[in-house]
Each structure stands twice: as structure tokens, then as C-alpha cells.
Amino acid sequence: MALEMRTECEKCSANLHNKSEAYICTYECTFCHTCTEEMEFVCPNCGGELVKRPRSGKAVLS
């Protein structure tokens, strides 16, 4: 099962393209690096750890 690879930070709406440094929790809540640091690597939705999302080699399809 592939990751959804969301294209927008859930907190600040920053654009996250396929090569962006983004962070996700186990539910794939997605945040930019800046917001993740501000939240101390804890997902505000589930309380889980935010980890670096793998980067895709392909373009994200809309």
C-alpha cells in the first residue's frame, strides 16, 4: 500500500511537492519541517510521533 503523499502542510498550508522535506504520523497527517519543529515532532491530531516522509522519485499526481 503506497503512501498518499499529500501536497500541503495541514497546519500552515505550505506547498509540499514530491521532493519537499515533509513529516507524517502513522495516520499520514502531513506537516512541513517548520511546523513539525514548532510542534516538537508530535502530531496534534493523534499525539503520535512525526517522522520524515520518504521522498518519491515520481511526480505527485493531482
N, C-alpha and C positions, 0 to 999 in steps of 0.2 A: 504494500500500500504506500503510495507516494505522499509526500508532504504537500499541503495545499499551496505553500509558497505565497502567502498573502503579500500584497504590494503596498500596504500602507500601515504605518505605526498606529496602533489602537489608541495611543494617548495624545500624540501631537499631530497626527495625520501626515507625517513626513513620508515622502515617496520612497519606497524600498524596492529597487529593481533587483534583478537576479544576482547581481554581484555585490549588493549592499551588505554591510555588516548588520545583521538583524538577530534578535533573540526571541526564543519561543519557550513556552512551557509544555507540559505533556498534552494539553488540550489545543496546542498550536496558537494560543494567544500570541500576537506578534508585536514587537516593540523595537524601536531604533536603539542604537547604542547609548545615546544621551539619556533618553527616558529610562532605559534599563539601569544605568548607573544611578540616576536620581531615585529609583525605586529599590535600590540596593539588591538588584538581581532577584527580586521576589515578585511574582505575578500578583497584581492587585485583584484579579478575578477569582483565582483559586488558591492563592497562597503558596503555590509551588515554585520551585526554582526555575529561573530563566537561564537558558543556556544558548550558546551561539548556534544559530541555524546554519546547516550546511549550505554551501553555495552551489547553485545549479550551473551546469555547463551550457544549458539551453536557455533561450529567451523565454520569459514568462508570458504566457498567452492570456489575453484579457477575455 
